[in-house]
């Protein structure tokens, strides 16, 4: 039973990660909700900045990758 729960959590996290890489606009509402929730409970500032950074991710190129070169292209 616990093994199933662990597998479900890992698969959900991986799915969320890849959905965020391939279609950042699809997960933006989740990040916005998390940002509001963290602000309402008074979460630490570094945690709030990390979520704000995910909200500012651009959707373009190859799924808002972080390895874009200086010329505006990806990799």
ROSE-4610 file (N, C-alpha, C; in Angstrom, 1 decimal, always signed):
// ROSE-4610
residu = [X/X/X/X/X/X/X/X/X/X/X/X/X/X/X/X/X/X/X/X/X/X/X/X/X/X/X/X/X/X/X/X/X/X/X/X/X/X/X/X/X/X/X/X/X/X/X/X/X/X/X/X/X/X/X/X/X/X/X/X/X/X/X/X/X/X/X/X/X/X/X/X/X/X/X/X/X/X/X/X/X/X/X/X/X/X/X/X/X/X/X/X/X/X/X/X/X/X/X/X/X/X/X/X/X/X/X/X/X/X/X/X/X/X/X/X/X/X/X/X/X/X/X/X/X/X/X/X/X/X/X/X/X/X/X/X/X/X/X/X/X/X/X/X/X/X/X/X/X/X/X/X/X/X/X/X/X/X/X/X/X/X/X/X/X/X/X/X/X/X/X/X/X/X/X/X/X/X/X/X/X/X/X/X/X/X/X/X/X/X/X/X/X/X/X/X/X/X/X/X/X/X/X/X/X/X/X/X/X/X/X/X/X/X/X/X/X/X/X/X/X/X/X/X/X]
num = [1/1/1/2/2/2/3/3/3/4/4/4/5/5/5/6/6/6/7/7/7/8/8/8/9/9/9/10/10/10/11/11/11/12/12/12/13/13/13/14/14/14/15/15/15/16/16/16/17/17/17/18/18/18/19/19/19/20/20/20/21/21/21/22/22/22/23/23/23/24/24/24/25/25/25/26/26/26/27/27/27/28/28/28/29/29/29/30/30/30/31/31/31/32/32/32/33/33/33/34/34/34/35/35/35/36/36/36/37/37/37/38/38/38/39/39/39/40/40/40/41/41/41/42/42/42/43/43/43/44/44/44/45/45/45/46/46/46/47/47/47/48/48/48/49/49/49/50/50/50/51/51/51/52/52/52/53/53/53/54/54/54/55/55/55/56/56/56/57/57/57/58/58/58/59/59/59/60/60/60/61/61/61/62/62/62/63/63/63/64/64/64/65/65/65/66/66/66/67/67/67/68/68/68/69/69/69/70/70/70/71/71/71/72/72/72/73/73/73/74/74/74/75/75/75]
x = [+0.8/+0.0/+0.9/+1.9/+2.7/+3.6/+4.0/+4.8/+4.0/+2.7/+1.8/+1.7/+1.6/+1.5/+2.8/+3.9/+5.2/+5.4/+5.0/+5.1/+4.1/+2.9/+2.0/+2.5/+3.1/+3.7/+4.9/+5.8/+6.9/+6.4/+5.5/+5.0/+4.3/+3.5/+2.8/+3.9/+4.9/+6.0/+6.7/+7.0/+7.7/+6.8/+5.5/+4.5/+4.4/+4.3/+4.2/+5.5/+6.7/+7.9/+7.9/+7.7/+7.7/+6.7/+5.5/+4.4/+4.9/+5.6/+6.1/+7.2/+8.0/+9.1/+8.5/+7.5/+7.0/+5.9/+5.1/+4.0/+3.9/+4.8/+4.8/+3.4/+2.7/+1.4/+0.4/+0.6/-0.4/-0.3/+0.9/+1.1/+1.2/+1.1/+1.1/+0.0/-1.2/-2.2/-1.9/-1.2/-0.8/+0.3/+1.2/+2.3/+1.6/+0.6/+0.0/-0.8/-1.4/-2.2/-1.2/-0.1/+0.9/+1.5/+1.8/+2.3/+1.4/+0.1/-0.9/-1.0/-0.9/-1.0/+0.2/+1.4/+2.6/+2.6/+2.1/+2.0/+1.0/-0.1/-1.1/-0.6/+0.2/+0.7/+2.0/+2.6/+3.8/+5.0/+5.1/+6.2/+7.5/+8.7/+10.0/+10.2/+10.8/+11.0/+11.7/+12.8/+13.4/+12.4/+11.5/+10.5/+9.6/+9.2/+8.3/+9.0/+10.3/+11.1/+11.2/+11.4/+11.5/+10.2/+9.1/+7.8/+7.6/+8.0/+7.9/+8.8/+9.9/+10.8/+10.1/+9.4/+8.7/+7.6/+7.0/+5.9/+6.4/+7.7/+8.3/+8.9/+8.8/+9.4/+8.8/+9.6/+9.0/+8.6/+7.5/+7.1/+7.5/+8.5/+8.9/+10.2/+10.7/+11.8/+11.5/+12.3/+12.1/+11.6/+10.4/+9.8/+10.4/+10.8/+11.4/+12.6/+13.5/+14.7/+15.6/+16.4/+17.4/+18.7/+18.9/+20.2/+20.3/+19.5/+19.5/+20.8/+21.2/+22.4/+22.2/+23.2/+23.1/+22.4/+22.3/+21.7/+20.2/+19.6/+18.2/+17.7/+18.6/+18.2/+18.3/+17.9/+18.0/+19.1/+20.0/+21.1/+22.0]
y = [-1.2/+0.0/+1.3/+1.3/+2.5/+2.6/+1.4/+1.5/+2.1/+1.8/+2.3/+3.8/+4.3/+5.7/+6.4/+5.8/+6.4/+6.5/+5.4/+5.4/+6.4/+6.6/+7.6/+9.0/+9.3/+10.6/+10.8/+9.9/+10.0/+10.3/+9.5/+9.6/+11.0/+11.4/+12.7/+13.8/+13.8/+14.8/+14.8/+13.7/+13.6/+14.2/+13.8/+14.4/+15.9/+16.4/+17.8/+18.5/+17.9/+18.5/+18.6/+17.5/+17.5/+18.3/+18.4/+19.3/+20.7/+21.1/+22.4/+22.7/+21.7/+22.0/+22.1/+21.3/+21.3/+22.3/+22.6/+23.5/+24.4/+25.4/+26.1/+26.8/+27.2/+27.9/+27.0/+25.7/+24.7/+24.6/+24.8/+24.7/+26.0/+27.1/+28.4/+28.6/+28.2/+28.3/+27.6/+26.5/+25.8/+26.6/+27.2/+28.0/+29.2/+29.8/+31.0/+30.7/+29.5/+29.1/+28.8/+28.2/+27.9/+29.2/+30.2/+31.5/+32.1/+32.1/+32.8/+32.0/+30.7/+29.9/+30.1/+30.2/+30.5/+31.8/+32.8/+34.2/+34.2/+33.5/+33.6/+32.9/+31.8/+31.2/+31.7/+32.7/+33.4/+32.5/+31.8/+30.9/+31.8/+31.1/+31.8/+32.5/+33.6/+34.4/+33.6/+32.8/+32.1/+31.1/+30.5/+29.7/+30.4/+31.6/+32.5/+33.0/+33.3/+33.7/+32.6/+31.4/+30.2/+30.0/+30.1/+30.0/+31.2/+32.4/+33.5/+33.4/+32.7/+32.5/+31.5/+30.6/+29.6/+30.3/+31.3/+32.1/+33.0/+33.4/+34.3/+33.5/+32.2/+31.4/+31.7/+32.0/+32.3/+31.1/+31.2/+30.1/+30.4/+29.7/+29.9/+29.1/+29.1/+28.3/+26.8/+26.2/+24.8/+24.5/+25.0/+24.8/+25.5/+26.8/+27.6/+27.0/+26.4/+25.8/+26.8/+26.3/+27.2/+27.2/+26.4/+26.3/+27.1/+28.1/+28.9/+29.6/+29.7/+30.4/+32.0/+32.7/+34.2/+34.8/+34.0/+34.5/+34.4/+33.9/+33.7/+32.4/+31.5/+30.2/+29.2/+28.1/+27.1/+26.2/+26.0/+25.2/+25.5]
z = [+0.0/+0.0/+0.0/+0.9/+0.9/-0.3/-0.9/-2.1/-3.3/-3.3/-4.4/-4.2/-3.0/-2.8/-3.2/-2.9/-3.3/-4.8/-5.5/-6.9/-7.5/-7.0/-7.5/-7.3/-6.2/-5.9/-6.9/-7.1/-8.0/-9.4/-9.9/-11.2/-11.4/-10.4/-10.5/-10.5/-9.7/-9.8/-11.1/-11.7/-13.0/-14.1/-14.0/-15.0/-14.9/-13.7/-13.5/-14.0/-13.7/-14.2/-15.7/-16.4/-17.8/-18.5/-17.9/-18.4/-18.3/-17.2/-17.0/-18.0/-18.4/-19.4/-20.8/-21.1/-22.5/-22.7/-21.7/-21.8/-20.6/-20.4/-19.1/-18.8/-19.9/-19.6/-19.0/-19.2/-18.6/-17.1/-16.6/-15.1/-14.4/-15.2/-14.6/-13.5/-13.7/-12.6/-11.3/-11.5/-10.3/-9.5/-10.2/-9.6/-8.9/-9.6/-9.1/-7.8/-7.8/-6.5/-5.4/-5.8/-4.7/-4.2/-5.1/-4.6/-3.7/-4.0/-3.1/-1.7/-1.8/-0.6/+0.3/-0.3/+0.5/+1.1/+0.4/+0.9/+2.1/+2.0/+3.0/+4.3/+4.2/+5.4/+6.0/+5.3/+5.7/+5.6/+4.4/+4.1/+4.1/+4.3/+4.2/+2.8/+2.8/+1.6/+0.5/+0.8/-0.3/-1.0/-0.3/-0.9/-1.8/-1.3/-2.1/-3.4/-3.3/-4.5/-5.5/-5.0/-5.9/-6.7/-6.1/-6.8/-7.7/-7.3/-8.2/-9.4/-9.3/-10.4/-11.4/-10.9/-11.8/-12.5/-11.9/-12.5/-13.6/-13.5/-14.5/-15.7/-15.7/-16.7/-18.1/-19.1/-20.4/-21.1/-21.9/-22.7/-24.1/-24.6/-25.9/-26.1/-27.3/-27.6/-27.4/-26.6/-26.4/-24.9/-24.7/-23.4/-22.2/-22.5/-21.5/-20.9/-21.7/-21.2/-20.5/-19.7/-19.0/-19.7/-20.7/-21.4/-22.7/-22.8/-24.1/-24.3/-25.5/-25.8/-25.9/-26.0/-26.0/-27.2/-28.3/-29.5/-29.6/-28.5/-28.5/-28.9/-29.4/-29.8/-28.6/-28.7/-27.7/-27.9/-26.9/-27.0/-28.2]
